[in-house]
């Protein structure tokens, strides 16, 4: 299988609205043939995003509480329900072209994103998997990675360009920082966990971004190149 070039960036912190606009611009540019396929890796300030399922009752905080806690809210164009983004979470936005020859529909693409995280966790000795009724990656009865995507129909060629992606919980206690103010992804019967809580080890988000990339290119047929060297703490 031919491996296509993939430009990979890591941004330590970026406002959600800025990153969303960035995705939309890069989708347009990829469709126009003006840039390569990309993987955006980053962190966000505390943010709730509400997907196309639109369940406002799953946001449990009042506007006053949101302002007090410094949490922004965006209604966006990906699939799924409400979720939380914040410091200590690795967010990934693959901007990829999927044509007829890729053999991936929406469900196949979602399963492939899940597999990237499952394989990475397996390399750390963690058994993770799926729940048939829910999208995402689970360790036991707790979700460690939420996934929600959009397929953007191409204007210049036949196929789709992906946007949005995954949110992988890394640092300890992230489930208490923002997830307690929502019903995450509309799921009431299961909890949320993080990589540090499972392993008892310390991780930086930047280090995980670097470690995760080979697992991404193992599942997806790309030759990845960082647009700038990562500077992570050991």
CORJOCOR-V753500 format. One record per pair of residues at least 12 apart in sequence whose C-alpha atoms are under 6 Angstrom apart, sorted by sequence separation. I is the first residue (numbers start at 1). GAP is how many residues later the second one is. If there is no record, write none. Layout:
((I GAP) (I GAP))
//
This chain:
((150 12) (150 13) (149 14) (149 15) (149 16) (148 17) (175 17) (147 18) (147 19) (146 20) (146 21) (145 22) (114 23) (145 23) (47 24) (49 24) (170 24) (172 24) (46 25) (47 25) (48 25) (49 25) (50 25) (51 25) (144 25) (169 25) (170 25) (171 25) (172 25) (207 25) (47 26) (49 26) (206 26) (51 27) (52 27) (53 27) (51 28) (52 28) (53 28) (15 29) (51 29) (8 30) (12 30) (13 30) (14 30) (51 30) (6 31) (7 31) (8 31) (9 31) (10 31) (11 31) (12 31) (13 31) (50 31) (6 32) (9 32) (10 32) (50 32) (49 33) (49 34) (48 35) (48 36) (47 37) (47 38) (46 39) (46 40) (45 41) (44 42) (45 42) (43 44) (43 47) (43 48) (142 48) (42 49) (141 49) (142 49) (143 49) (144 49) (41 50) (142 50) (143 50) (144 50) (41 51) (142 51) (40 52) (40 53) (39 54) (39 55) (38 56) (39 56) (38 57) (37 58) (37 59) (99 60) (98 61) (98 62) (97 63) (97 64) (96 65) (96 66) (95 67) (80 68) (95 68) (79 69) (94 69) (79 70) (93 70) (78 71) (93 71) (78 72) (93 72) (92 73) (92 74) (91 75) (91 76) (90 77) (90 78) (89 79) (89 80) (89 81) (88 82) (88 83) (116 99) (116 100) (83 101) (82 102) (83 102) (82 103) (81 104) (90 115) (61 120) (60 121) (60 122) (31 123) (59 123) (58 124) (58 125) (6 216) (5 217) (6 217) (8 217) (9 217) (3 218) (4 218) (5 218) (6 218) (7 218) (8 218) (9 218) (3 219) (4 219) (8 219) (3 220))
//
